[in-house]
């Protein structure tokens, strides 16, 4: 695969991710978070049952699964109280955290540009959350946890992707998330009897396209696309999410919120360019 194809695949992945914020926000109105995660990842696991596990990939798959579960769980919990579009911008802070986590992990110096990007992102986040019309809610803090989990995921995947088959990594981490999801969902199992057709359709979309397909494409693409380039591409996610949230949910950020979101996106791009200087 050429780097160009890898970049295009990651753009496609980002579009799918952007759509999931509106879908999840709508679905969790009737489906408990643990059930959503358990069913979503179980459907995805069933699709990949044909994949034969490899011993050398077991530990990396487990680690990616734990990071995935942390990211998906905190994000979905956060969206119970925050808007889909705002959650997307906050999740996008993972782009700022990625070079910082990578520098700490790889013991490299963090460029001043990355620190400036982090400050810019915090200002943007403040404009989105600390205003009378929107306000800071507990869900925003949960989604901050998502950003950290995703940053760890991106850096770790960038380190090990070239040494493992993408489809095997994808299958193993999905199984891990499914198992953890069902363990968490035990108190809510009675809800399964009353799932609506629209809820099942949403879960199938999240499983087929937003889980199995995109995780495989991401693992495939990051074999040829550096982590800092992937982080730059992922900066588009909140933009796509805001578009989907407007058309599907009627969500609209205030002028102050949009300005804050623009600062966050600018910080993502600046932070990614900052990390590029080290490679």
C-alpha positions as CSV (number, residue, x, y, z in Angstrom):
1,X,0.0,0.0,0.0
2,X,1.3,3.5,-0.9
3,X,1.2,6.3,1.7
4,X,-1.3,8.2,-0.4
5,X,-3.8,5.3,-0.2
6,X,-3.2,5.0,3.5
7,X,-4.0,8.7,3.9
8,X,-7.2,8.4,1.9
9,X,-8.2,5.4,4.0
10,X,-7.7,7.4,7.2
11,X,-9.8,10.3,5.8
12,X,-12.6,7.8,5.2
13,X,-12.2,6.4,8.7
14,X,-12.5,10.0,10.0
15,X,-15.7,10.6,8.1
16,X,-17.2,7.4,9.6
17,X,-16.0,8.4,13.1
18,X,-17.6,11.8,12.6
19,X,-21.0,10.2,11.9
20,X,-20.9,8.1,15.1
21,X,-21.3,11.0,17.5
22,X,-24.8,11.7,16.3
23,X,-25.7,8.0,16.0
24,X,-24.5,7.3,19.5
25,X,-26.1,10.4,21.0
26,X,-29.5,9.3,19.6
27,X,-29.1,5.7,20.5
28,X,-28.2,6.1,24.2
29,X,-31.5,7.8,24.8
30,X,-33.0,4.4,24.8
31,X,-30.1,1.9,25.1
32,X,-27.9,1.8,28.2
33,X,-24.2,2.5,27.6
34,X,-22.9,-0.9,28.6
35,X,-25.5,-2.7,26.4
36,X,-24.6,-0.4,23.5
37,X,-20.9,-1.3,23.8
38,X,-21.5,-5.0,24.4
39,X,-23.8,-5.5,21.4
40,X,-21.9,-3.2,19.1
41,X,-18.6,-5.0,19.6
42,X,-20.2,-8.5,19.7
43,X,-21.7,-7.9,16.3
44,X,-18.3,-6.8,15.1
45,X,-16.6,-9.8,16.7
46,X,-19.0,-12.2,15.0
47,X,-18.0,-10.7,11.6
48,X,-14.4,-11.4,12.3
49,X,-14.8,-14.9,13.7
50,X,-13.0,-16.3,10.7
51,X,-9.7,-14.5,11.7
52,X,-7.2,-16.9,13.2
53,X,-5.4,-15.5,16.2
54,X,-1.6,-15.4,16.4
55,X,0.3,-15.9,19.6
56,X,2.7,-12.9,19.1
57,X,-0.4,-10.6,18.6
58,X,-2.2,-11.7,21.8
59,X,-0.6,-9.1,24.1
60,X,-0.7,-6.2,21.7
61,X,-4.3,-7.1,20.9
62,X,-5.2,-7.1,24.6
63,X,-3.5,-3.7,25.2
64,X,-5.3,-2.1,22.2
65,X,-8.5,-3.7,23.4
66,X,-8.2,-2.2,26.9
67,X,-7.3,1.3,25.4
68,X,-10.3,1.0,23.0
69,X,-12.7,0.1,25.8
70,X,-11.5,3.0,27.9
71,X,-11.9,5.4,25.0
72,X,-15.4,4.1,23.8
73,X,-16.7,3.8,27.4
74,X,-15.7,7.3,28.6
75,X,-16.9,8.9,25.4
76,X,-20.3,7.2,25.4
77,X,-20.8,8.0,29.1
78,X,-19.8,11.6,28.5
79,X,-22.4,11.9,25.7
80,X,-25.2,11.2,28.1
81,X,-24.8,14.8,29.4
82,X,-22.8,16.7,26.7
83,X,-23.7,17.4,23.1
84,X,-22.4,15.3,20.2
85,X,-20.7,18.1,18.5
86,X,-18.9,19.3,21.6
87,X,-17.9,15.8,22.5
88,X,-16.3,15.5,19.1
89,X,-14.2,18.7,19.6
90,X,-13.1,17.5,23.0
91,X,-12.2,14.1,21.7
92,X,-10.1,15.9,19.1
93,X,-7.7,17.0,21.8
94,X,-6.2,13.5,21.4
95,X,-4.4,15.1,18.5
96,X,-2.6,17.5,20.9
97,X,-2.0,14.7,23.4
98,X,-0.6,12.3,20.8
99,X,2.8,14.0,20.3
100,X,3.1,14.7,24.0
101,X,2.4,11.1,24.9
102,X,4.7,10.0,22.1
103,X,7.5,12.3,23.4
104,X,7.1,11.0,26.9
105,X,6.9,7.4,25.7
106,X,9.9,7.7,23.4
107,X,11.8,10.1,25.7
108,X,12.0,12.8,23.0
109,X,11.8,16.5,23.6
110,X,8.4,18.2,23.1
111,X,8.8,21.1,20.7
112,X,7.6,24.5,21.8
113,X,5.0,24.5,19.0
114,X,3.2,21.5,20.6
115,X,3.0,23.3,24.0
116,X,1.6,26.4,22.2
117,X,-0.9,24.2,20.5
118,X,-1.9,22.7,23.8
119,X,-2.5,26.2,25.3
120,X,-4.5,27.2,22.1
121,X,-6.6,24.0,22.5
122,X,-7.3,24.8,26.1
123,X,-8.5,28.3,25.2
124,X,-10.8,26.8,22.5
125,X,-12.1,24.2,24.9
126,X,-12.8,27.0,27.5
127,X,-14.7,29.0,24.9
128,X,-16.9,26.0,24.1
129,X,-17.6,24.9,27.7
130,X,-17.4,28.0,29.9
131,X,-20.2,30.1,28.5
132,X,-23.8,30.7,29.6
133,X,-25.4,29.0,26.7
134,X,-23.5,25.7,26.9
135,X,-21.6,25.5,30.2
136,X,-19.2,22.9,31.5
137,X,-20.9,19.6,32.3
138,X,-19.6,16.3,33.8
139,X,-19.7,14.7,30.4
140,X,-17.0,17.1,29.1
141,X,-14.7,15.7,31.7
142,X,-15.5,12.1,30.8
143,X,-14.7,12.9,27.1
144,X,-11.4,14.4,28.2
145,X,-10.5,10.9,29.4
146,X,-11.5,9.7,25.9
147,X,-8.9,12.0,24.3
148,X,-6.1,10.6,26.5
149,X,-7.1,7.0,25.8
150,X,-7.1,7.7,22.1
151,X,-3.7,9.4,22.2
152,X,-2.3,6.3,24.0
153,X,-4.0,4.1,21.4
154,X,-2.6,6.0,18.4
155,X,1.0,6.1,19.7
156,X,1.0,2.4,20.7
157,X,-0.6,1.3,17.4
158,X,2.0,3.3,15.5
159,X,4.7,1.5,17.3
160,X,3.4,-2.1,16.7
161,X,1.2,-1.9,13.6
162,X,4.1,-2.8,11.2
163,X,4.9,-6.0,13.1
164,X,1.4,-7.6,13.2
165,X,-1.4,-8.4,10.7
166,X,-3.9,-5.6,10.8
167,X,-6.9,-7.9,10.7
168,X,-5.6,-10.0,13.6
169,X,-5.0,-6.9,15.7
170,X,-8.5,-5.7,14.9
171,X,-10.2,-9.0,15.7
172,X,-8.4,-9.4,19.1
173,X,-9.1,-5.9,20.3
174,X,-12.8,-6.1,19.4
175,X,-13.1,-9.4,21.3
176,X,-11.5,-7.8,24.4
177,X,-13.9,-4.8,24.2
178,X,-16.9,-7.2,23.7
179,X,-16.0,-9.3,26.8
180,X,-15.5,-6.2,28.9
181,X,-18.7,-4.7,27.6
182,X,-20.8,-7.8,28.6
183,X,-19.2,-7.9,32.0
184,X,-20.3,-4.3,32.5
185,X,-23.7,-4.9,31.0
186,X,-24.9,-7.7,33.3
187,X,-27.3,-5.4,35.3
188,X,-28.9,-4.1,32.1
189,X,-29.5,-7.4,30.2
190,X,-33.3,-7.1,30.5
191,X,-33.1,-4.2,28.1
192,X,-32.2,-6.6,25.2
193,X,-35.8,-7.8,25.1
194,X,-37.1,-4.3,24.2
195,X,-34.6,-3.0,21.6
196,X,-36.4,-1.2,18.8
197,X,-35.7,-1.7,15.1
198,X,-34.0,1.7,14.9
199,X,-31.8,0.9,17.9
200,X,-30.8,-2.4,16.3
201,X,-30.1,-0.7,13.0
202,X,-27.9,1.9,14.7
203,X,-26.0,-0.9,16.6
204,X,-25.4,-2.8,13.3
205,X,-24.1,0.4,11.7
206,X,-21.8,1.0,14.6
207,X,-20.6,-2.6,14.6
208,X,-20.1,-3.1,10.8
209,X,-18.8,0.2,9.7
210,X,-17.7,2.2,12.7
211,X,-16.0,-0.7,14.5
212,X,-14.9,-3.7,12.5
213,X,-14.3,-1.8,9.2
214,X,-12.6,1.3,10.5
215,X,-10.4,-0.4,13.1
216,X,-9.2,-2.7,10.4
217,X,-8.6,0.2,7.9
218,X,-6.8,2.2,10.6
219,X,-4.5,-0.7,11.5
220,X,-3.9,-1.2,7.8
221,X,-3.3,2.4,7.0
222,X,-1.0,3.1,10.0
223,X,1.5,0.6,8.6
224,X,2.4,3.2,6.0
225,X,1.2,6.4,7.6
226,X,3.2,7.9,10.5
227,X,1.3,8.6,13.8
228,X,1.7,12.3,13.5
229,X,0.2,12.3,10.0
230,X,-2.7,10.2,11.3
231,X,-3.2,12.7,14.1
232,X,-3.4,15.5,11.6
233,X,-6.1,13.7,9.6
234,X,-8.1,12.9,12.7
235,X,-8.3,16.7,13.3
236,X,-11.1,16.6,10.7
237,X,-13.2,14.4,12.9
238,X,-15.0,17.1,14.9
239,X,-15.8,19.0,11.7
240,X,-17.5,16.0,10.2
241,X,-19.2,15.3,13.6
242,X,-20.6,18.8,13.7
243,X,-22.0,18.5,10.2
244,X,-23.6,15.2,11.0
245,X,-24.9,16.5,14.3
246,X,-26.5,19.5,12.6
247,X,-28.4,17.4,10.0
248,X,-29.3,14.4,12.2
249,X,-29.9,16.1,15.6
250,X,-30.3,19.7,14.8
251,X,-27.4,20.6,17.1
252,X,-25.9,24.0,16.7
253,X,-23.0,25.5,18.6
254,X,-23.1,29.2,19.5
255,X,-20.8,31.6,17.7
256,X,-18.5,31.5,20.8
257,X,-18.7,27.7,20.6
258,X,-17.8,27.6,16.9
259,X,-14.9,30.0,17.5
260,X,-13.6,27.7,20.3
261,X,-14.0,24.7,18.1
262,X,-12.0,26.4,15.3
263,X,-9.2,27.1,17.8
264,X,-9.2,23.4,18.8
265,X,-9.0,22.3,15.2
266,X,-6.2,24.9,14.6
267,X,-4.4,23.5,17.6
268,X,-4.8,20.0,16.4
269,X,-3.1,20.9,13.1
270,X,-0.4,22.9,14.8
271,X,0.3,20.1,17.3
272,X,0.5,17.6,14.5
273,X,2.9,19.8,12.5
274,X,4.9,20.2,15.7
275,X,5.3,16.5,16.1
276,X,6.3,16.2,12.4
277,X,9.5,18.2,13.2
278,X,10.8,15.3,15.2
279,X,10.6,12.6,12.5
